[in-house]
Amino acid sequence: MAKVQCMVSAMNLRACFATANVFIGCCCGVVFLESIVKLDPGAGNLVTAGQFAFIALEGFVFTSKFGTVKRVISLRDYGLLVAMFFLTSVCNNYVFHLNVPMTLHMIIRGGSLISNMCLGTIILKRQYRVKQYIAVILITLGIFICTYFSSQAVGLGEGHDDTADKANIFWWLVGVLLLVIALFISSYMGITQELLYRKHGKCAREALFYTHLLPLPAFLLMHDNIKAHWTLAMETETCRFAWLGDMVVPLLLLYLFGNVLMQHLCISSVYFLTTECSSLTVTLILTLRKFVSLVFSIVYFRNPFTIYHWLGTILVFVGTLMFANVPSFPVGRLRRNAVKSD
């Protein structure tokens, strides 16, 4: 019995440590990403390519041991997971080029419990309590309020050119649609990961490596776009480091490097959490993290945020807590209760 208790305590400690890393890595990553977007809104593909290349290189050295470690999961099983991860990553970073503000970006992505519930009902035949359906209605209403009032600020360009305004609104709608599609794909990806781990056992580091390595050739299709924004990055304001022999580095490249490092900490911690917790618990943690990032973005970057946006955000946050039954979570028993509610 004592041995079992020690194992449970160790599992909870690992999960808590990974959760802390998720908040640190993901929140700092968002800060660097928003700094990049303010300098170059179209740098999404450059950011995504940098993230994938760095994580794949790190995995090749430390996880694959230069290709000497045998895979646990076959490439066939990885195929769908890789395609979904690549698509969601590209969409989530590209929408900034389509007039989607960072605050709305985080709010829509905070609605992942909706897609998680829909797909859980359809694919896994899960049943949910009435309280959880009410929670999803609150989340949906919150996202709708934020999206609607964000749309009021789109298309109000200088000179009030109706044609330009309509074009802005159209591409904004395309961006929102891409975010919603990416939201459902991401939830399906979480379910796929959970099923793969049930079948093959825990192999988060391997999954992290291959989901970033295998899509790399696809970035060749974006070569021109990535090259153009790399050139823009090299022309941004520079930062001088006297302690490195007066080295001069473009500011956007510094932000890119910071984002890549923090994204690695974020995504590796998320992958580890998927081996320790249910997909619903991971979704809850990520949703809370997005709420923290949202508040920081509003305060630090002074992003426009009306009382209606706050109302929508609170509805999303309260709905998330209600869905996961957080008020009844005893400390140290998160995983067991999360599995039950899932």
Residue, then its C-alpha position, 0 to 999 in steps of 0.5 A: m500500500a505504501k508503495v502504491q501511495c508513493m507511486v501516486s504521489a510521484m505521478n501527481l508531482r510529475a503532473c504538477f511540474a509539467t503543469a507549471n512548465v505549461f504555464i511558464g512555457c506557453c504564456c511566455g511563448v505567447v508574449f514573444l509571439e505577440s511581440i513578433v506579430k506586432l512587428d510583422p503580422g505575416a510572420g506566422n509561417l516563419v514562426t511555425a517553421g522555426q518551432f518545428a525545426f528546433i523541436a525536431l533537431e532537439g528530438f533527433v539528438f536527445t530522443s532518437k539518439f541520432g536515429t538509433v532508438k527504435r520507434v514504439i509507434s509505427l509511421r502509419d499510426y503517426g501519419l494522421l496525427v502528424a497531418m493534424f498537428f501540422l495543419t492546426s499549427v499552420c492555421n493558428n499562426y497564419v490567422f494573424h495575417l487575416n486581421v484576427p487579433m491576439t485576444l480573439h485568437m486566445i478566446i476562440r482557442g479557449g473553446s476547445l472543450i466544446s469541440n472536445m465534447c462534440l467529438g467525444t460524444i460522436i467518436l467515443k460515445r461518451q455521455y455527459r451530465v446536464k451540468q456539462y451541457i450547460a457549461v458548453i452553452l456558456i462557453t459557446l455564448g462567451i465565444f459568440i459575444c467576443t467574436y461579435f464585438s470583435s467584428q465591430a472593429v474590423g473594416l474600420g480603416e482610414g478613409h472608410d473605403d467600403t471595398a477595403d472594409k468588405a475585404n477586411i471583414f471577409w478575410w477576418l471571417v476566413g481567419v475565424l473559420l480557420l481557427v474554428i476548424a483548427l479547434f476541432i482538428s486539435s480536439y480530434m488530435g487529442i483523442t487520437q493521442e489518447l488512443l495511441y497511448r492506450k495501445h502502445g503505452k506512454c511515449a510522449r517524447e517520441a510523439l513530440f519528435y516525430t510530429h515535428l520531424l515528419p512535417l518538415p518537408a511540407f514547409l518547402l511549399m511555403h519557401d517563398n513566404i518564409k524567405a520573404h518574412w525572414t528578410l523582413a526580420m533581418e531588417t527590423e530594429t536591432c539590439r546590441f549585446a555589449w557582453l557578447g562583443d557588441m553583437v547586433v541582433p535584429l529584434l524580431l529574431l530575438y523574439l523568434f528565438g525566445n518563442v521557439l525555446m518557450q514553445h519547446l517547453c510548452i509543447s513538451s510539457v503538454y505531450f507529457l501531460t497527455t501521458e499522465c492525465s485524460s484528454l479532458t484534464v489536459t484541455l482544462i489546463l490549457t484553457l486556464r493557461k489561455f485565460v492567464s495569457l489573455v489577461f496578460s495580453i490585455v494588460y501588458f500589450r494594452n490590447p482593446f478590450t471592452i466590457y463585452h469582451w470581459l463578459g464573454t471571457i468570464l462566460v468561457f472561464v466559468g463554463t470551463l470550470m463548471f464543465a470539469n467540475v473543478p469546485s469539487f476537485p480534492v487536492g492531489r486527486l485531479r487525475r482520478n476525478a478527471v478520468k471519471s468526468d471524462 
